[in-house]
Amino acid sequence: MSVYEHIFQPLTVRRMTIPNRIIMPPMGTNFAEVDGSMNDEHITYYEQRAKGGTGLIIVENACVSFPMGSNGTTQLRIDHDKFIPRLYKLTETLHKHGTQAAIQINHAGASAVPDRIGHQPVSASNIPSKSGGAVPRPLEKEEILGIVEDYGKSAKRVVAAGFDAIEIHAGHSYLLNQFLSPIYNKRTDEFGGSYENRARFPRMVIDRIRQEVGPHFPISLRVSADEFVEGGNTLEDILHILEYLDDEVDIFNVSAAVNDTIQYQIDEMNLADGWRSYMAKAVREKFHKTTITTGNVRQPLTAEKILAEGDADLIGMGRGLIADPNWVNKVKDSQEDMLRKCISCNIGCAGHRIALNRPIRCTVNPDLFGGDAYKDRKVKKDVTVVVIGGGTTGLEAACTAAEVGCKTFLIEEKAELGGLAKEISKLPDKKRILDFPEYMEKRAEQLDNLTILTNSRATIALVESLNPDIIVNATGSKPLLPPIEGLHDRIDKENSSIYSIAKLLQYIDEFEAQHLEGKKIAVVGGGAVGLDVVEFFSKRGSDVSMIEMMPAVGAGLDHITKISMMTMLKDYEVDVRTETALTKVEDNSFQIKHQDEEEQMAFDYGFICLGMRPENKEVPELQQYFQANHVEVVNIGDSWGARKIMDGTREGRNILTTLEKIGAFEVPEKKEAIPF
């Protein structure tokens, strides 16, 4: 506990006292109802984070002006009194766990989608909020005054709903940021040009909100302290702008970036823990106000160091608390080794919400609502589960089965557990992924009824000797190698210069030790794996070419990673050949074809990254043999179909459904409804 004395110090802002320094910043979920109201599942999601010890939860942005100010497919709304009751239910629920509750209010401006709002979006000027976005129309002064009033009315509802604080969103390419930023604001009236003029609209919003909430209610302002785009606000600019906004603001939530640099807002995987705390420090030192910093903070020691050194007063942990709602309590109870850390993959959270309009999910946490409640369910009879494959999918299935009381065996052919996730983490920019298999291994070690057999092949004789009731096949996937002339004769052979991703990862240390500057590298395949390989060699000064059959690279990537990778390709001037096929493999060259033109592409090293294929050739035999003996056989994860880690994690937890199917759990008694 003494190691983290700063994390567990309370903090009082006006009349709000936060019990510790870990907060959940606002992060959209797509959990709300279509009408913008909050449902029970949504409340349960936030309650899990309150139960886990989070000091302050800032609920995701709520729309102050509908429909013009809305973003997302199912965004919370606070533009009408009818939304107060459910929000009040939320604050009641959070308060009973000792957590303080705030809510962020917002107008999307040009970030609104025309097809959703039924109108042309509005903004400071006619500049889209992102490359390729809809062209907005500039707001008239009377409309600006109307939106200021919308903010004021919404603030009144925030107080009525029982929140302890309010946050105004003035960053991330939303409306107030569109007035603050010179990349969006080209106005020549009193709302454009100088720092003071660009700050005028947000200043009016702050003053109107203070008028409604009174003198004792904390106001937080979220800003993009550096937009990381040419011509945009820098940290120095924001420090000047905040001089016009500081009065009546109690908390500065110091974020970064705009839509076109979103990888610095929803941090990409390779950014260090707490990398942007220097921005919060600059704001704190100038204005002497409470500051929040965010940015891939996963390690308790990093959070403690930021606080101890005075860089910030509060640590915002959004995706980290999606991954592990019990982060605070685990640190408090000296259970750091059992933290289920976010790996910053951005697939189930930002990827689902921004690009796919789905409700958020999580790669490492298969249940965002139930938490550990499943552990309270225990099997009513002796059940033996045999899991084949010790990757993250197999580990999740084995741990879950053991945690509900099954006698469980995990069989892994290799010497160590972790599977493809552990292998991919050998790439320097993907090292954060290692946190997940390491957590799964530690979780497995604590289960006395889970036996792990490594260096063991899951023969029918071995599996049968364990007397299974359920067999889970999770044998993963292997690189896909199509029948291209010369490929199978050369790839991964001794003294060959042509590698699969598996072979590259095996020799990654040797490659890192080499002088790679100027080496010619050819990568076939423009998906996630191919781009990882391109990134590795490009950052080491190699001359890299990429060959992809489709019209564009990066298919299937989450929104954040795709923007990051497209930026990387541009920055390192990678030679990207789309609509180009590999037709023949030779010792030091690829024969490629674009339309009717063929070409020899010479290289020092060539890499085949054409995706993965399921490794499941034993499954039919297992099914035929054991189903005749009434043993349930299921095939999950990449061995069912090569996909993402998140899919395997969810399917691993679905062992609970298989246990239900065989009648392993007690059937809960039906309770009679109590008449009102």
C-alpha positions, 0 to 999 in steps of 0.5 A, spaced: 500 500 500 505 504 501 508 503 494 502 507 491 500 512 497 499 517 491 494 513 488 490 512 494 490 519 496 483 522 496 482 529 492 477 534 493 475 539 488 470 544 490 464 539 494 466 533 490 471 528 494 474 523 490 476 517 494 483 515 490 486 518 484 484 513 478 478 515 474 474 512 468 474 518 463 468 518 458 469 513 452 463 511 448 460 504 448 454 504 443 450 501 449 444 506 450 437 505 447 436 508 440 432 513 443 438 515 447 436 513 454 440 509 459 438 501 460 440 496 465 445 493 462 449 500 461 448 501 468 451 494 470 457 496 465 458 502 469 457 499 476 462 493 475 467 499 474 465 502 481 465 496 485 472 495 482 474 501 486 474 506 481 474 513 484 471 517 479 467 515 473 466 520 467 460 517 463 461 517 456 459 524 452 451 525 452 448 529 446 446 536 448 442 538 441 439 532 438 439 531 432 444 536 430 449 535 435 449 527 436 454 522 434 455 515 434 449 510 433 446 509 440 449 515 444 446 518 450 442 524 450 441 529 455 437 534 451 430 533 454 428 532 462 425 525 460 432 522 460 433 524 467 430 518 471 435 513 468 441 517 469 439 518 476 438 511 477 445 510 474 448 515 479 444 512 485 448 505 483 455 508 483 454 512 489 452 506 493 459 503 491 463 510 494 464 512 487 463 519 484 460 520 478 460 525 472 458 526 465 461 529 459 456 533 455 457 534 448 455 537 441 458 533 435 458 539 430 461 536 423 463 530 426 455 528 426 454 523 420 448 526 415 445 520 414 444 519 421 442 526 423 438 527 417 441 534 415 448 537 413 452 537 419 454 544 422 461 547 424 465 553 425 466 553 418 465 549 412 471 544 413 470 537 414 472 534 421 476 528 418 479 527 411 473 525 407 468 527 412 462 530 410 462 538 409 459 542 414 455 549 414 458 554 418 453 556 424 450 563 424 451 567 431 444 566 433 445 558 432 451 559 436 447 562 442 442 557 441 447 551 442 450 555 448 443 555 451 442 547 450 449 546 454 446 550 460 439 546 460 443 540 459 447 542 465 441 543 469 439 536 468 446 533 470 445 536 477 438 534 477 440 527 475 445 527 481 452 527 478 457 530 482 461 534 476 460 535 469 465 535 463 465 539 457 468 536 451 472 541 447 477 536 444 477 531 439 474 534 433 467 535 436 464 542 435 467 546 441 474 544 438 472 546 431 472 553 434 478 552 438 482 549 432 485 553 426 484 547 422 477 547 422 475 555 424 476 559 418 471 565 421 472 572 420 467 574 425 468 575 433 468 567 433 474 566 429 482 568 428 485 570 434 486 565 440 481 570 444 476 569 438 476 562 437 475 561 445 469 565 445 464 560 444 467 555 449 467 561 454 460 562 453 458 555 454 462 555 461 459 561 463 452 558 462 454 552 465 456 555 471 450 559 471 446 553 472 450 549 476 452 554 481 458 556 485 460 549 488 459 544 482 466 542 479 466 543 472 471 539 467 474 541 461 477 536 456 481 539 451 486 536 445 492 539 448 496 538 441 492 536 435 498 533 432 497 535 425 500 540 421 497 547 422 493 545 428 493 547 435 500 545 439 501 545 446 504 552 446 497 554 442 493 551 447 496 554 453 495 560 450 487 559 449 486 556 456 488 563 459 481 565 456 477 559 459 481 558 465 476 562 469 470 557 472 474 551 470 476 546 476 479 540 472 482 540 465 482 533 462 488 533 458 487 529 452 490 530 445 489 529 437 483 530 432 480 525 428 485 525 423 491 523 428 486 519 432 492 514 434 494 519 439 487 520 442 485 513 442 493 511 443 496 506 439 499 499 442 506 502 441 506 508 445 509 508 452 505 508 458 503 515 460 506 517 454 502 524 454 503 526 461 508 532 459 502 535 456 498 535 463 504 537 467 504 543 462 497 545 464 498 544 471 504 548 472 501 554 468 494 554 471 495 550 478 488 547 477 486 539 478 489 535 471 487 529 468 492 525 464 490 519 460 495 515 455 496 507 455 497 507 463 497 500 465 502 499 470 501 501 477 508 504 478 507 508 472 501 511 475 504 512 481 510 516 478 506 521 474 502 523 481 508 523 485 512 527 480 506 532 479 505 531 472 497 530 473 492 529 479 488 524 476 490 518 472 484 517 467 484 509 465 478 508 460 480 502 456 484 499 462 478 499 466 474 496 460 479 490 460 479 490 468 474 493 472 477 491 478 484 494 477 483 499 483 482 494 488 487 489 485 492 494 486 490 496 493 490 488 495 497 487 492 494 483 487 498 486 481 500 480 478 493 478 477 491 485 473 488 483 466 491 489 463 489 492 456 493 491 450 491 497 447 489 493 441 483 497 440 479 492 436 473 491 441 472 498 443 474 503 438 474 498 433 467 496 434 464 503 436 467 507 431 468 503 424 462 498 425 457 501 429 457 495 434 456 495 442 463 495 445 467 489 446 474 487 449 479 482 447 482 480 454 475 481 457 469 476 455 464 479 459 463 487 460 457 486 464 457 480 469 465 481 471 467 475 475 459 473 477 460 466 473 465 464 478 459 463 483 456 458 479 458 451 481 457 445 477 452 440 481 456 434 479 463 431 477 465 434 470 471 433 467 473 438 461 479 436 457 482 442 453 487 441 447 491 447 445 494 452 450 494 459 447 489 464 450 483 461 447 484 454 450 487 458 457 480 461 457 476 455 456 480 451 461 481 457 467 473 458 466 471 451 467 476 450 473 473 456 476 466 453 476 468 447 479 470 442 473 476 437 473 480 440 468 486 438 463 490 442 458 494 439 453 499 443 449 504 440 444 509 445 445 514 447 451 510 453 453 503 456 453 501 463 450 500 460 443 500 466 437 499 471 442 505 470 445 509 469 438 506 476 435 508 479 442 516 478 440 515 484 435 517 490 438 511 494 436 507 489 439 510 487 445 504 489 449 500 483 447 504 479 452 501 482 458 495 477 456 498 470 455 502 472 461 496 474 465 492 467 463 498 463 465 498 466 472 490 465 473 491 458 471 497 457 476 492 459 481 487 453 480 488 447 483 483 443 479 487 445 473 492 440 470 497 443 465 500 438 460 506 441 456 510 437 451 504 433 450 501 431 444 493 430 444 492 423 442 486 419 443 489 414 447 491 420 452 485 424 452 481 418 453 485 416 459 483 423 462 475 420 462 472 427 459 465 429 459 467 435 454 473 436 449 475 443 447 479 443 441 483 450 441 489 448 437 489 455 433 492 456 426 498 456 422 500 461 416 497 460 409 501 458 404 498 457 397 500 453 391 505 458 388 510 456 384 517 455 388 514 457 394 513 451 398 520 449 396 524 455 399 520 458 404 523 457 411 528 452 408 535 452 411 539 458 408 533 461 404 531 468 404 524 467 404 520 467 411 513 465 413 511 470 419 512 464 424 519 463 422 521 471 422 518 471 429 523 465 431 529 469 429 526 476 431 532 477 435 537 475 430 534 480 425 534 485 430 541 484 431 543 485 424 544 492 420 538 492 416 539 499 413 538 499 406 536 492 406 531 490 400 525 487 403 519 484 400 512 483 403 507 479 400 500 480 403 497 487 406 493 485 412 495 485 419 501 481 419 504 483 413 503 491 415 507 488 422 512 486 418 513 492 414 513 496 420 518 492 423 523 493 417 521 500 415 523 503 422 530 500 421 531 503 415 530 498 410 527 499 403 521 496 403 516 493 398 509 491 399 505 486 394 497 486 395 492 483 391 486 487 393 485 494 391 487 497 398 492 494 404 489 494 411 483 490 410 480 488 417 484 492 421 481 496 427 480 504 425 486 506 430 491 501 427 489 502 420 490 510 421 496 508 424 499 503 419 497 508 413 501 514 416 507 509 417 507 507 410 507 514 408 512 516 413 517 511 411 515 511 403 513 504 403 513 502 395 505 499 396 503 495 390 496 493 390 492 489 385 498 485 384 499 478 385 505 473 386 506 468 381 512 465 382 518 465 388 525 464 386 531 464 391 532 472 391 526 475 387 518 474 387 515 474 380 509 479 381 503 481 376 499 487 375 494 487 370 498 484 364 505 486 366 509 482 370 516 484 374 521 481 378 522 484 385 529 483 387 530 482 395 535 481 401 529 478 405 522 476 402 516 475 407 510 471 405 504 474 410 498 471 406 494 470 413 492 464 417 489 457 416 485 453 422 490 448 425 484 442 426 486 436 422 485 432 428 478 434 430 474 430 425 477 424 428 476 426 435 468 428 434 467 421 431 471 417 436 468 421 442 461 423 440 460 415 440 461 415 447 457 421 448 462 426 450 461 433 447 466 435 443 467 443 441 472 446 436 473 454 438 478 460 436 482 460 430 482 452 430 475 453 428 476 459 423 482 464 423 480 471 426 482 475 432 484 474 439 478 477 442 473 471 438 477 466 441 477 469 448 469 470 448 469 462 445 473 460 451 468 463 456 463 460 452 465 453 455 459 455 460 454 454 455 457 447 453 456 446 461 449 448 461 448 444 455 450 437 458 446 439 465 452 441 469 449 447 473 443 447 478 437 450 474 435 456 478 428 456 482 423 460 479 421 466 483 414 468 483 413 475 481 411 480 487 405 484 486 405 491 487 
